[in-house]
Amino acid sequence: MNTSLTPENIKKYNLRLWKLLIGGMVFFALFIVSIGFGLFGDIPSFRAIEHPKSNEATEILSEDGKVIGTYFVKNRSNINYSEISPNVVNALIATEDVRFLSHSGIDFKRTFTIFAYALMGKKQGGSTITQQLALNLFSEEGRQKNYFKRIIQKFQEWVIAVKLERNYTKEEIITMYLNTVDFGNQAFGIKSAARVYFNTTPDKLTVPQAAVLVGIQRGITRYSPTKNPERSLTRRNTVMALMVKADLLTAEQFEKEKVKPLDLHFNAATTNDGVAPYFRAVLKSEVRKILEDRSITNNGIPYDLDRDGLKITTTINYDMQVYAEQAQKEYMKILQQQFTNSWKGRNPFKGMELQIDQGIKRSDRYKALKLEGKSDEEIRKDFNTPSMLTIFTWKGDIDTLMKPIDSVKYYKLLLRNAMMAMDPKTGYIKAWVGGINFEHFKYDQVKMGTRQVGSTAKPFTYAVAIENGYSPCFTVQNEPVTISNPGSPDWTPRSSGTLPGAITLQKALAYSQNYIAAYLMKQVGPTAVATEAKKMGITSDVPIVPSIALGVFDASIYDMVGAYGVFANKGVWTQPTYILKIEDKNGVVLYDSKPTIKVVMNEEVAFVMTRMLKGVITGGTGSRLSYKYGINAPTGGKTGTTQNNSDGWFMAITPDLVAGIWTGCEDRAFHFTSTRDGEGANSALPIYAGFMKRVYANPNLKISKADFEPPKNGVSIVYDCNQYQQPEQDTTELDKKLGF
């Protein structure tokens, strides 16, 4: 039976409905207010919104402004709106928030019609760009998985989004969004993404490239161009189609762009990969020390290089760094094969039990097993049990089944190499290659490591002799010399490849004659030579003994390059420098370098030494630089080979560049079997040749082929042997008997 509602009942129900509606609205308003006050979880303050926390990567820049690497927890570098291509902005708006420019942070039409959009085939989510930014900035863990927490989080986003819209322009919001979003492969922010995926900058991103990066946001792994290139390509075209629909791309351009390949130029964002990894590791320690020593802080808090977005401008030249690494890789493959062939039919490990045991104990595997509490017997058994290991080779890493002890032996016979190049006039280091592979071998051999320098130390003795009045044309009998050293046995150096008869100092240095170096040492004394080496920047111990004439002491490539820079820079030592300035994320300069400069040698002496070192290249042990490798620019140099061919060196000077290269095994007990292969002219010089060929071929580097300039006031030391008159030699035995 139907009963009609009375006017009283209608009024009663309407009142209840209005109470329910108003009550719901009041409850919702109170709910939003309580969220704003942080009752359901912290909401960032206005100050926090003005200064949002973000883990910004510290960028390491080359002298020419290129990013050579980053220090990061999240590889993020912030940029301004003007540095972002309009293609990126258009792709983002068309895909993620087509009404971005018209809403005030919350798109209610979009929010309440998500399901309708889905039925219509639209792939947009429910959050605006502003809401997504709110989540990126203030939620470390991202989307909550718990349904109730997720609802609360959504309303928190609303509150933060409204605050963002009130305090920032649309351009600022979209810039912040693109600076904070995760693009996968350790690329956080559009600047890192552009570099990682396309090796470019955000302002140069094309429509297809922008569409690829925006497309990743639908699913970092699913649409990753490196892991799922086909899906990424399809998603890219979908993004471009949405741009057409939003009138942000013409249909004609879409048809043209959609057939193009992804064309990635992928550069992995890790601390191991990329250029100059050894340099970046040393730089990080140095920057920390600089900031600490000078008490440079971030409002009283020490700077965190992995989070605070500093910018470190270095002296490294990007192209030269690449050339140095290429030259190393190119020749070390060849040299390693020579080394391996030299040991065929022989046992390099005979009598090397101590070295192998030391290698085991230095390994990460041994240290890990020790931490696990394994006994020595258990560790020995582990090292003799085949395991799957990743091994470095010059053809690339290989995964192989191998006993760990065999991997220790393999690495003992693996040649290492390092190189540094510097502008002698400024002290600015242009290239730094600290080892052969940073992922496998972390130890830097440019500055941190020292090795015996061999004959590359001879110019220190010759320089002292020139300072004491000797001419390069002075002639000495090339015969054994014995030097008495108080408190030590007499020293008589051996020599190989001795040139017979009397030879000039010029020729003696060119052919690295040990007897002549010993003769000069006897004349000037070890104290003067050790003092000279120290004045020229050698920081390691140089013992005051006669044998330093032949380089029995250890030094770093870093110090040796600085020392040879004195010859090239007219007697002036300029401190090798690799940091130009350190800035905070706002561009405020925290530190800028002021290299130390000292006059340590007479300009005439330095110039004469450049002539003598040129003789090493034009007609001595370094002559293959010209006749074999075609480097004909005026170059001075010195090869060095230590006892048993354990270390090979080549030092080179030009007016614009000084370089040092070292090659040898990790342990000096392992070495070349012949001087022919192990001498510095074969194990180090070719890498310099490969480097300089590339340098000279690049006119933008402006490395001159000019000769060394003589002193403006002339040179009083006779170095033209056609004009030289030999002074009287030492008194004869008859003279002594007669009392003269």
Summary of the structure (lengths in Angstrom):
residues: 740
radius of gyration: 34.8
end to end distance: 152.7
largest distance: 156.5
contacts: 2398
relative contact order: 0.08
helix: 45%
strand: 14%
